[in-house]
Amino acid sequence: MNILHALGNMVVYVSEAAARIFSPSDDSYPMIGVQPFEGIPNHDYKWED
């Protein structure tokens, strides 16, 4: 009976993982679009400490 219980748990684990992979995204990012860059680009190739 212990083997059947372990096999059942494994099937549930794998099926939940497959459902999560193939389900729609649940990310809740704001719909604000692309933000423009408003800084000054660094033209030096070395870091300044």
Secondary structure, 3 states (H helix, E strand, C coil): CHHHHHHHHHHHHHHHHHHHHHCCCCCCCCCCCCCCCCCCCCCCCCCCC
